[in-house]
Amino acid sequence: MSALIENYPWLRSLWTVWFFLLFTGLIVWVMWPSRRQRWSDYGTIPLRERQED
């Protein structure tokens, strides 16, 4: 248990870096040119008028 307490500051910094890399990867994946149009289309779904059959 003392080893965990001693390494806490280092592990906390590592968690921050890992989360930042994960967030950056997600943004890059979503905004990749081949996917950008698809996500733009998904974003306009609530604004479309309902088509009745």
Predicted model as a PDB file, atoms N, CA, C, CB and O in Angstrom, pLDDT in the B-factor column:
MODEL        1                                                                  
ATOM      1  N   MET A   1       0.817  -1.193   0.000  1.00 74.00           N  
ATOM      2  CA  MET A   1       0.000   0.000   0.000  1.00 74.00           C  
ATOM      3  C   MET A   1       0.859   1.255   0.000  1.00 74.00           C  
ATOM      4  CB  MET A   1      -0.928  -0.001   1.195  1.00 74.00           C  
ATOM      5  O   MET A   1       0.502   2.262  -0.612  1.00 74.00           O  
ATOM      6  N   SER A   2       1.997   1.191   0.691  1.00 83.00           N  
ATOM      7  CA  SER A   2       2.854   2.376   0.744  1.00 83.00           C  
ATOM      8  C   SER A   2       3.450   2.682  -0.625  1.00 83.00           C  
ATOM      9  CB  SER A   2       3.972   2.183   1.773  1.00 83.00           C  
ATOM     10  O   SER A   2       3.711   3.843  -0.939  1.00 83.00           O  
ATOM     11  N   ALA A   3       3.669   1.655  -1.443  1.00 81.00           N  
ATOM     12  CA  ALA A   3       4.202   1.891  -2.789  1.00 81.00           C  
ATOM     13  C   ALA A   3       3.209   2.685  -3.624  1.00 81.00           C  
ATOM     14  CB  ALA A   3       4.534   0.558  -3.486  1.00 81.00           C  
ATOM     15  O   ALA A   3       3.599   3.557  -4.400  1.00 81.00           O  
ATOM     16  N   LEU A   4       1.925   2.383  -3.465  1.00 75.00           N  
ATOM     17  CA  LEU A   4       0.891   3.110  -4.194  1.00 75.00           C  
ATOM     18  C   LEU A   4       0.836   4.567  -3.756  1.00 75.00           C  
ATOM     19  CB  LEU A   4      -0.472   2.446  -3.991  1.00 75.00           C  
ATOM     20  O   LEU A   4       0.704   5.468  -4.585  1.00 75.00           O  
ATOM     21  N   ILE A   5       0.936   4.792  -2.467  1.00 80.00           N  
ATOM     22  CA  ILE A   5       0.916   6.160  -1.935  1.00 80.00           C  
ATOM     23  C   ILE A   5       2.147   6.936  -2.401  1.00 80.00           C  
ATOM     24  CB  ILE A   5       0.851   6.141  -0.391  1.00 80.00           C  
ATOM     25  O   ILE A   5       2.049   8.125  -2.704  1.00 80.00           O  
ATOM     26  N   GLU A   6       3.293   6.278  -2.460  1.00 85.00           N  
ATOM     27  CA  GLU A   6       4.515   6.947  -2.908  1.00 85.00           C  
ATOM     28  C   GLU A   6       4.445   7.304  -4.383  1.00 85.00           C  
ATOM     29  CB  GLU A   6       5.728   6.066  -2.645  1.00 85.00           C  
ATOM     30  O   GLU A   6       4.986   8.328  -4.800  1.00 85.00           O  
ATOM     31  N   ASN A   7       3.791   6.475  -5.171  1.00 81.00           N  
ATOM     32  CA  ASN A   7       3.714   6.708  -6.617  1.00 81.00           C  
ATOM     33  C   ASN A   7       2.474   7.487  -7.039  1.00 81.00           C  
ATOM     34  CB  ASN A   7       3.740   5.394  -7.343  1.00 81.00           C  
ATOM     35  O   ASN A   7       2.267   7.700  -8.234  1.00 81.00           O  
ATOM     36  N   TYR A   8       1.658   7.911  -6.106  1.00 81.00           N  
ATOM     37  CA  TYR A   8       0.415   8.605  -6.422  1.00 81.00           C  
ATOM     38  C   TYR A   8       0.615   9.841  -7.309  1.00 81.00           C  
ATOM     39  CB  TYR A   8      -0.267   9.010  -5.146  1.00 81.00           C  
ATOM     40  O   TYR A   8      -0.099   9.965  -8.304  1.00 81.00           O  
ATOM     41  N   PRO A   9       1.532  10.755  -7.015  1.00 83.00           N  
ATOM     42  CA  PRO A   9       1.693  11.927  -7.891  1.00 83.00           C  
ATOM     43  C   PRO A   9       2.057  11.542  -9.334  1.00 83.00           C  
ATOM     44  CB  PRO A   9       2.770  12.852  -7.323  1.00 83.00           C  
ATOM     45  O   PRO A   9       1.556  12.141 -10.285  1.00 83.00           O  
ATOM     46  N   TRP A  10       2.911  10.564  -9.484  1.00 82.00           N  
ATOM     47  CA  TRP A  10       3.313  10.121 -10.823  1.00 82.00           C  
ATOM     48  C   TRP A  10       2.134   9.471 -11.551  1.00 82.00           C  
ATOM     49  CB  TRP A  10       4.497   9.131 -10.733  1.00 82.00           C  
ATOM     50  O   TRP A  10       1.924   9.724 -12.737  1.00 82.00           O  
ATOM     51  N   LEU A  11       1.367   8.638 -10.848  1.00 81.00           N  
ATOM     52  CA  LEU A  11       0.210   7.984 -11.461  1.00 81.00           C  
ATOM     53  C   LEU A  11      -0.874   8.996 -11.813  1.00 81.00           C  
ATOM     54  CB  LEU A  11      -0.356   6.917 -10.524  1.00 81.00           C  
ATOM     55  O   LEU A  11      -1.565   8.838 -12.820  1.00 81.00           O  
ATOM     56  N   ARG A  12      -1.026  10.011 -11.011  1.00 82.00           N  
ATOM     57  CA  ARG A  12      -2.011  11.053 -11.301  1.00 82.00           C  
ATOM     58  C   ARG A  12      -1.634  11.809 -12.570  1.00 82.00           C  
ATOM     59  CB  ARG A  12      -2.131  12.029 -10.117  1.00 82.00           C  
ATOM     60  O   ARG A  12      -2.509  12.119 -13.379  1.00 82.00           O  
ATOM     61  N   SER A  13      -0.378  12.106 -12.758  1.00 85.00           N  
ATOM     62  CA  SER A  13       0.074  12.764 -13.978  1.00 85.00           C  
ATOM     63  C   SER A  13      -0.098  11.853 -15.187  1.00 85.00           C  
ATOM     64  CB  SER A  13       1.535  13.191 -13.844  1.00 85.00           C  
ATOM     65  O   SER A  13      -0.475  12.305 -16.268  1.00 85.00           O  
ATOM     66  N   LEU A  14       0.178  10.586 -14.997  1.00 88.00           N  
ATOM     67  CA  LEU A  14       0.024   9.627 -16.093  1.00 88.00           C  
ATOM     68  C   LEU A  14      -1.440   9.529 -16.513  1.00 88.00           C  
ATOM     69  CB  LEU A  14       0.556   8.240 -15.678  1.00 88.00           C  
ATOM     70  O   LEU A  14      -1.731   9.448 -17.706  1.00 88.00           O  
ATOM     71  N   TRP A  15      -2.358   9.534 -15.561  1.00 88.00           N  
ATOM     72  CA  TRP A  15      -3.779   9.487 -15.860  1.00 88.00           C  
ATOM     73  C   TRP A  15      -4.188  10.710 -16.683  1.00 88.00           C  
ATOM     74  CB  TRP A  15      -4.600   9.409 -14.561  1.00 88.00           C  
ATOM     75  O   TRP A  15      -4.963  10.573 -17.629  1.00 88.00           O  
ATOM     76  N   THR A  16      -3.695  11.880 -16.349  1.00 89.00           N  
ATOM     77  CA  THR A  16      -4.016  13.094 -17.079  1.00 89.00           C  
ATOM     78  C   THR A  16      -3.513  13.011 -18.514  1.00 89.00           C  
ATOM     79  CB  THR A  16      -3.419  14.311 -16.378  1.00 89.00           C  
ATOM     80  O   THR A  16      -4.239  13.366 -19.443  1.00 89.00           O  
ATOM     81  N   VAL A  17      -2.300  12.555 -18.706  1.00 91.00           N  
ATOM     82  CA  VAL A  17      -1.736  12.420 -20.053  1.00 91.00           C  
ATOM     83  C   VAL A  17      -2.527  11.392 -20.849  1.00 91.00           C  
ATOM     84  CB  VAL A  17      -0.244  12.016 -19.988  1.00 91.00           C  
ATOM     85  O   VAL A  17      -2.827  11.622 -22.020  1.00 91.00           O  
ATOM     86  N   TRP A  18      -2.870  10.265 -20.236  1.00 93.00           N  
ATOM     87  CA  TRP A  18      -3.617   9.220 -20.924  1.00 93.00           C  
ATOM     88  C   TRP A  18      -4.990   9.726 -21.358  1.00 93.00           C  
ATOM     89  CB  TRP A  18      -3.766   7.991 -20.024  1.00 93.00           C  
ATOM     90  O   TRP A  18      -5.417   9.456 -22.481  1.00 93.00           O  
ATOM     91  N   PHE A  19      -5.680  10.446 -20.496  1.00 95.00           N  
ATOM     92  CA  PHE A  19      -6.991  10.979 -20.824  1.00 95.00           C  
ATOM     93  C   PHE A  19      -6.884  11.997 -21.954  1.00 95.00           C  
ATOM     94  CB  PHE A  19      -7.638  11.614 -19.589  1.00 95.00           C  
ATOM     95  O   PHE A  19      -7.722  11.999 -22.855  1.00 95.00           O  
ATOM     96  N   PHE A  20      -5.881  12.855 -21.926  1.00 96.00           N  
ATOM     97  CA  PHE A  20      -5.690  13.843 -22.988  1.00 96.00           C  
ATOM     98  C   PHE A  20      -5.433  13.160 -24.326  1.00 96.00           C  
ATOM     99  CB  PHE A  20      -4.527  14.781 -22.644  1.00 96.00           C  
ATOM    100  O   PHE A  20      -5.983  13.577 -25.345  1.00 96.00           O  
ATOM    101  N   LEU A  21      -4.606  12.117 -24.338  1.00 97.00           N  
ATOM    102  CA  LEU A  21      -4.346  11.391 -25.585  1.00 97.00           C  
ATOM    103  C   LEU A  21      -5.605  10.692 -26.092  1.00 97.00           C  
ATOM    104  CB  LEU A  21      -3.225  10.366 -25.382  1.00 97.00           C  
ATOM    105  O   LEU A  21      -5.856  10.670 -27.297  1.00 97.00           O  
ATOM    106  N   LEU A  22      -6.384  10.132 -25.200  1.00 97.00           N  
ATOM    107  CA  LEU A  22      -7.631   9.494 -25.586  1.00 97.00           C  
ATOM    108  C   LEU A  22      -8.604  10.504 -26.188  1.00 97.00           C  
ATOM    109  CB  LEU A  22      -8.266   8.804 -24.382  1.00 97.00           C  
ATOM    110  O   LEU A  22      -9.227  10.229 -27.214  1.00 97.00           O  
ATOM    111  N   PHE A  23      -8.737  11.653 -25.568  1.00 97.00           N  
ATOM    112  CA  PHE A  23      -9.616  12.703 -26.066  1.00 97.00           C  
ATOM    113  C   PHE A  23      -9.146  13.214 -27.429  1.00 97.00           C  
ATOM    114  CB  PHE A  23      -9.684  13.858 -25.062  1.00 97.00           C  
ATOM    115  O   PHE A  23      -9.959  13.401 -28.334  1.00 97.00           O  
ATOM    116  N   THR A  24      -7.851  13.437 -27.577  1.00 98.00           N  
ATOM    117  CA  THR A  24      -7.303  13.898 -28.850  1.00 98.00           C  
ATOM    118  C   THR A  24      -7.524  12.860 -29.945  1.00 98.00           C  
ATOM    119  CB  THR A  24      -5.809  14.209 -28.708  1.00 98.00           C  
ATOM    120  O   THR A  24      -7.880  13.215 -31.069  1.00 98.00           O  
ATOM    121  N   GLY A  25      -7.318  11.593 -29.635  1.00 96.00           N  
ATOM    122  CA  GLY A  25      -7.561  10.528 -30.606  1.00 96.00           C  
ATOM    123  C   GLY A  25      -9.011  10.466 -31.041  1.00 96.00           C  
ATOM    124  O   GLY A  25      -9.298  10.245 -32.218  1.00 96.00           O  
ATOM    125  N   LEU A  26      -9.920  10.656 -30.115  1.00 94.00           N  
ATOM    126  CA  LEU A  26     -11.333  10.655 -30.439  1.00 94.00           C  
ATOM    127  C   LEU A  26     -11.688  11.821 -31.368  1.00 94.00           C  
ATOM    128  CB  LEU A  26     -12.165  10.721 -29.160  1.00 94.00           C  
ATOM    129  O   LEU A  26     -12.436  11.640 -32.329  1.00 94.00           O  
ATOM    130  N   ILE A  27     -11.168  12.988 -31.093  1.00 92.00           N  
ATOM    131  CA  ILE A  27     -11.432  14.152 -31.937  1.00 92.00           C  
ATOM    132  C   ILE A  27     -10.857  13.940 -33.339  1.00 92.00           C  
ATOM    133  CB  ILE A  27     -10.838  15.426 -31.302  1.00 92.00           C  
ATOM    134  O   ILE A  27     -11.513  14.265 -34.329  1.00 92.00           O  
ATOM    135  N   VAL A  28      -9.660  13.408 -33.432  1.00 92.00           N  
ATOM    136  CA  VAL A  28      -9.052  13.141 -34.741  1.00 92.00           C  
ATOM    137  C   VAL A  28      -9.880  12.106 -35.499  1.00 92.00           C  
ATOM    138  CB  VAL A  28      -7.587  12.648 -34.580  1.00 92.00           C  
ATOM    139  O   VAL A  28     -10.105  12.256 -36.700  1.00 92.00           O  
ATOM    140  N   TRP A  29     -10.331  11.066 -34.816  1.00 88.00           N  
ATOM    141  CA  TRP A  29     -11.126  10.020 -35.463  1.00 88.00           C  
ATOM    142  C   TRP A  29     -12.438  10.582 -36.015  1.00 88.00           C  
ATOM    143  CB  TRP A  29     -11.417   8.883 -34.473  1.00 88.00           C  
ATOM    144  O   TRP A  29     -12.839  10.254 -37.132  1.00 88.00           O  
ATOM    145  N   VAL A  30     -13.100  11.428 -35.229  1.00 82.00           N  
ATOM    146  CA  VAL A  30     -14.382  11.992 -35.658  1.00 82.00           C  
ATOM    147  C   VAL A  30     -14.193  12.992 -36.789  1.00 82.00           C  
ATOM    148  CB  VAL A  30     -15.092  12.663 -34.482  1.00 82.00           C  
ATOM    149  O   VAL A  30     -14.989  13.016 -37.728  1.00 82.00           O  
ATOM    150  N   MET A  31     -13.167  13.807 -36.716  1.00 83.00           N  
ATOM    151  CA  MET A  31     -12.988  14.871 -37.696  1.00 83.00           C  
ATOM    152  C   MET A  31     -12.173  14.456 -38.918  1.00 83.00           C  
ATOM    153  CB  MET A  31     -12.333  16.037 -37.045  1.00 83.00           C  
ATOM    154  O   MET A  31     -11.870  15.294 -39.767  1.00 83.00           O  
ATOM    155  N   TRP A  32     -11.818  13.191 -39.018  1.00 88.00           N  
ATOM    156  CA  TRP A  32     -11.090  12.715 -40.196  1.00 88.00           C  
ATOM    157  C   TRP A  32     -11.921  13.027 -41.431  1.00 88.00           C  
ATOM    158  CB  TRP A  32     -10.784  11.181 -40.100  1.00 88.00           C  
ATOM    159  O   TRP A  32     -13.138  12.843 -41.402  1.00 88.00           O  
ATOM    160  N   PRO A  33     -11.306  13.494 -42.517  1.00 87.00           N  
ATOM    161  CA  PRO A  33     -12.078  13.946 -43.689  1.00 87.00           C  
ATOM    162  C   PRO A  33     -13.101  12.935 -44.218  1.00 87.00           C  
ATOM    163  CB  PRO A  33     -11.134  14.289 -44.792  1.00 87.00           C  
ATOM    164  O   PRO A  33     -14.168  13.338 -44.682  1.00 87.00           O  
ATOM    165  N   SER A  34     -12.808  11.662 -44.161  1.00 86.00           N  
ATOM    166  CA  SER A  34     -13.760  10.679 -44.689  1.00 86.00           C  
ATOM    167  C   SER A  34     -14.978  10.508 -43.771  1.00 86.00           C  
ATOM    168  CB  SER A  34     -13.064   9.330 -44.884  1.00 86.00           C  
ATOM    169  O   SER A  34     -16.002   9.993 -44.221  1.00 86.00           O  
ATOM    170  N   ARG A  35     -14.900  10.917 -42.517  1.00 85.00           N  
ATOM    171  CA  ARG A  35     -16.007  10.771 -41.577  1.00 85.00           C  
ATOM    172  C   ARG A  35     -16.717  12.081 -41.279  1.00 85.00           C  
ATOM    173  CB  ARG A  35     -15.509  10.177 -40.298  1.00 85.00           C  
ATOM    174  O   ARG A  35     -17.811  12.077 -40.714  1.00 85.00           O  
ATOM    175  N   ARG A  36     -16.121  13.184 -41.647  1.00 80.00           N  
ATOM    176  CA  ARG A  36     -16.672  14.488 -41.291  1.00 80.00           C  
ATOM    177  C   ARG A  36     -18.080  14.689 -41.849  1.00 80.00           C  
ATOM    178  CB  ARG A  36     -15.758  15.591 -41.792  1.00 80.00           C  
ATOM    179  O   ARG A  36     -18.952  15.187 -41.136  1.00 80.00           O  
ATOM    180  N   GLN A  37     -18.319  14.318 -43.092  1.00 83.00           N  
ATOM    181  CA  GLN A  37     -19.638  14.514 -43.682  1.00 83.00           C  
ATOM    182  C   GLN A  37     -20.696  13.677 -42.977  1.00 83.00           C  
ATOM    183  CB  GLN A  37     -19.608  14.173 -45.162  1.00 83.00           C  
ATOM    184  O   GLN A  37     -21.814  14.144 -42.761  1.00 83.00           O  
ATOM    185  N   ARG A  38     -20.353  12.450 -42.621  1.00 87.00           N  
ATOM    186  CA  ARG A  38     -21.307  11.586 -41.925  1.00 87.00           C  
ATOM    187  C   ARG A  38     -21.730  12.203 -40.595  1.00 87.00           C  
ATOM    188  CB  ARG A  38     -20.701  10.194 -41.693  1.00 87.00           C  
ATOM    189  O   ARG A  38     -22.915  12.214 -40.264  1.00 87.00           O  
ATOM    190  N   TRP A  39     -20.765  12.716 -39.833  1.00 83.00           N  
ATOM    191  CA  TRP A  39     -21.093  13.310 -38.541  1.00 83.00           C  
ATOM    192  C   TRP A  39     -21.866  14.614 -38.712  1.00 83.00           C  
ATOM    193  CB  TRP A  39     -19.821  13.557 -37.732  1.00 83.00           C  
ATOM    194  O   TRP A  39     -22.708  14.944 -37.877  1.00 83.00           O  
ATOM    195  N   SER A  40     -21.594  15.354 -39.777  1.00 85.00           N  
ATOM    196  CA  SER A  40     -22.365  16.565 -40.051  1.00 85.00           C  
ATOM    197  C   SER A  40     -23.815  16.204 -40.367  1.00 85.00           C  
ATOM    198  CB  SER A  40     -21.738  17.358 -41.223  1.00 85.00           C  
ATOM    199  O   SER A  40     -24.740  16.887 -39.928  1.00 85.00           O  
ATOM    200  N   ASP A  41     -24.008  15.129 -41.127  1.00 88.00           N  
ATOM    201  CA  ASP A  41     -25.372  14.669 -41.417  1.00 88.00           C  
ATOM    202  C   ASP A  41     -26.086  14.244 -40.145  1.00 88.00           C  
ATOM    203  CB  ASP A  41     -25.348  13.506 -42.417  1.00 88.00           C  
ATOM    204  O   ASP A  41     -27.261  14.565 -39.961  1.00 88.00           O  
ATOM    205  N   TYR A  42     -25.398  13.529 -39.267  1.00 89.00           N  
ATOM    206  CA  TYR A  42     -26.002  13.110 -38.005  1.00 89.00           C  
ATOM    207  C   TYR A  42     -26.372  14.325 -37.145  1.00 89.00           C  
ATOM    208  CB  TYR A  42     -25.040  12.184 -37.236  1.00 89.00           C  
ATOM    209  O   TYR A  42     -27.372  14.291 -36.427  1.00 89.00           O  
ATOM    210  N   GLY A  43     -25.589  15.375 -37.212  1.00 88.00           N  
ATOM    211  CA  GLY A  43     -25.852  16.563 -36.410  1.00 88.00           C  
ATOM    212  C   GLY A  43     -27.081  17.334 -36.846  1.00 88.00           C  
ATOM    213  O   GLY A  43     -27.638  18.103 -36.062  1.00 88.00           O  
ATOM    214  N   THR A  44     -27.517  17.142 -38.088  1.00 90.00           N  
ATOM    215  CA  THR A  44     -28.695  17.870 -38.574  1.00 90.00           C  
ATOM    216  C   THR A  44     -29.984  17.068 -38.432  1.00 90.00           C  
ATOM    217  CB  THR A  44     -28.501  18.252 -40.024  1.00 90.00           C  
ATOM    218  O   THR A  44     -31.048  17.565 -38.802  1.00 90.00           O  
ATOM    219  N   ILE A  45     -29.925  15.865 -37.915  1.00 89.00           N  
ATOM    220  CA  ILE A  45     -31.124  15.032 -37.766  1.00 89.00           C  
ATOM    221  C   ILE A  45     -32.209  15.739 -36.944  1.00 89.00           C  
ATOM    222  CB  ILE A  45     -30.757  13.696 -37.105  1.00 89.00           C  
ATOM    223  O   ILE A  45     -33.367  15.723 -37.363  1.00 89.00           O  
ATOM    224  N   PRO A  46     -31.899  16.354 -35.806  1.00 87.00           N  
ATOM    225  CA  PRO A  46     -32.982  16.997 -35.038  1.00 87.00           C  
ATOM    226  C   PRO A  46     -33.605  18.195 -35.755  1.00 87.00           C  
ATOM    227  CB  PRO A  46     -32.454  17.447 -33.691  1.00 87.00           C  
ATOM    228  O   PRO A  46     -34.715  18.605 -35.416  1.00 87.00           O  
ATOM    229  N   LEU A  47     -32.920  18.751 -36.724  1.00 87.00           N  
ATOM    230  CA  LEU A  47     -33.420  19.943 -37.410  1.00 87.00           C  
ATOM    231  C   LEU A  47     -34.261  19.606 -38.637  1.00 87.00           C  
ATOM    232  CB  LEU A  47     -32.261  20.823 -37.819  1.00 87.00           C  
ATOM    233  O   LEU A  47     -34.923  20.484 -39.190  1.00 87.00           O  
ATOM    234  N   ARG A  48     -34.244  18.376 -39.059  1.00 88.00           N  
ATOM    235  CA  ARG A  48     -35.006  17.973 -40.240  1.00 88.00           C  
ATOM    236  C   ARG A  48     -36.486  17.891 -39.907  1.00 88.00           C  
ATOM    237  CB  ARG A  48     -34.503  16.622 -40.779  1.00 88.00           C  
ATOM    238  O   ARG A  48     -36.880  17.563 -38.787  1.00 88.00           O  
ATOM    239  N   GLU A  49     -37.294  18.199 -40.915  1.00 83.00           N  
ATOM    240  CA  GLU A  49     -38.735  18.055 -40.724  1.00 83.00           C  
ATOM    241  C   GLU A  49     -39.109  16.601 -40.872  1.00 83.00           C  
ATOM    242  CB  GLU A  49     -39.526  18.925 -41.726  1.00 83.00           C  
ATOM    243  O   GLU A  49     -38.515  15.864 -41.659  1.00 83.00           O  
ATOM    244  N   ARG A  50     -40.092  16.203 -40.111  1.00 79.00           N  
ATOM    245  CA  ARG A  50     -40.550  14.825 -40.125  1.00 79.00           C  
ATOM    246  C   ARG A  50     -41.315  14.546 -41.402  1.00 79.00           C  
ATOM    247  CB  ARG A  50     -41.419  14.528 -38.904  1.00 79.00           C  
ATOM    248  O   ARG A  50     -42.213  15.297 -41.783  1.00 79.00           O  
ATOM    249  N   GLN A  51     -40.951  13.466 -42.053  1.00 75.00           N  
ATOM    250  CA  GLN A  51     -41.654  13.082 -43.281  1.00 75.00           C  
ATOM    251  C   GLN A  51     -42.749  12.089 -42.925  1.00 75.00           C  
ATOM    252  CB  GLN A  51     -40.671  12.471 -44.334  1.00 75.00           C  
ATOM    253  O   GLN A  51     -42.487  11.043 -42.330  1.00 75.00           O  
ATOM    254  N   GLU A  52     -43.962  12.423 -43.290  1.00 69.00           N  
ATOM    255  CA  GLU A  52     -45.089  11.541 -43.021  1.00 69.00           C  
ATOM    256  C   GLU A  52     -45.389  10.742 -44.264  1.00 69.00           C  
ATOM    257  CB  GLU A  52     -46.332  12.335 -42.567  1.00 69.00           C  
ATOM    258  O   GLU A  52     -45.382  11.277 -45.372  1.00 69.00           O  
ATOM    259  N   ASP A  53     -45.654   9.449 -44.083  1.00 57.00           N  
ATOM    260  CA  ASP A  53     -45.951   8.578 -45.227  1.00 57.00           C  
ATOM    261  C   ASP A  53     -47.405   8.646 -45.617  1.00 57.00           C  
ATOM    262  CB  ASP A  53     -45.578   7.146 -44.916  1.00 57.00           C  
ATOM    263  O   ASP A  53     -47.823   7.974 -46.560  1.00 57.00           O  
TER     264      ASP A  53                                                      
ENDMDL                                                                          
END                                                                             
